[in-house]
Amino acid sequence: MSPAVSEVFSLLADDAGIVVNSFAQIPKTTMDKEPRQPFTESELQTIKEKIDPFIEPLFIVAMATAHKILFSENICNLPG
């Protein structure tokens, strides 16, 4: 848990009447970032062809969000 989340939880816990921080047992993550490479067009095509229908909407939202972040476009106006 990030220090900010931990601090907010501790500040609000008393007001909410929470005695035990249920998140205290979750191991803290490091803020180190791993270098990542984007999917290639062929990898995206393979994912599109083999994706589970349950996961497909999540994948589409993730790709549209990444596109928006990378190209600063409005995701609602992306071609279908």
N, C-alpha and C positions, 0 to 999 in steps of 0.2 A: 504494500500500500504506500502511496506517495506520502511524503511528509505533510503536504497540504490537506489531503483527505483525512489523515490521522488527526491533524490539528482541528479541523472542522468537526470531526466526530467527537473529540474530547470536549470541545466547547458546547456542543449541542446535547451531549449525553445527559448532563445534569438537568437541563431544561425538559428533556423528553422523559426523564425518569428511568433512563437505562443504566443499570448497575454494571453490567459486564459488556465490554466491547467485543461483539461477536466476530469482528474482523481481526482481532489481535493475533490469532493463530495463523493467519495467512502470511506466508513468507514474503518478505520485501524483495522487490525486484531491483536490479541495478538499472541505472539510466543509460548504460552503454548501448549504443545502437550498432547493429550488424549491418554491413553493407549488403544491399539487395539489388538484384537486377530485375527489371520488368519482364513480364512474359513476352515472348516473341509472338508475331502474328500467327505462326503455325501452332504454337502452344495454346494460344487463345482459341483457335479454331478447334483443336482437339478437345479442349475443355468444353466448348460449346456443344460439340457432337456427343460427348459422353456424360454430361452433367446430369445428376439426379434431378428430376423435376421439382422436388421439394427445395433444393438448394439454389435452383436457377434464379429466382427473384433476388436472392441475396447477392449472388454473383453479379447480376446486372447492375444492381445498385452500387456495389463496390467498384465495378469498372467505370460506371458513369461518374462516380465521385472522384475516382483517381483522374479521370479525363478532365473533370472540372478543375481539380487542383493543379494538374500539370499545364493546362492550357487556358485557365481562367475564363472558362465559358460557362454560360448558364446551362445546367444539365437538362432543363426542361426543353431546351431548343435543339438538343442533339438529334441528328437524323436517326430514324428508326431502324 
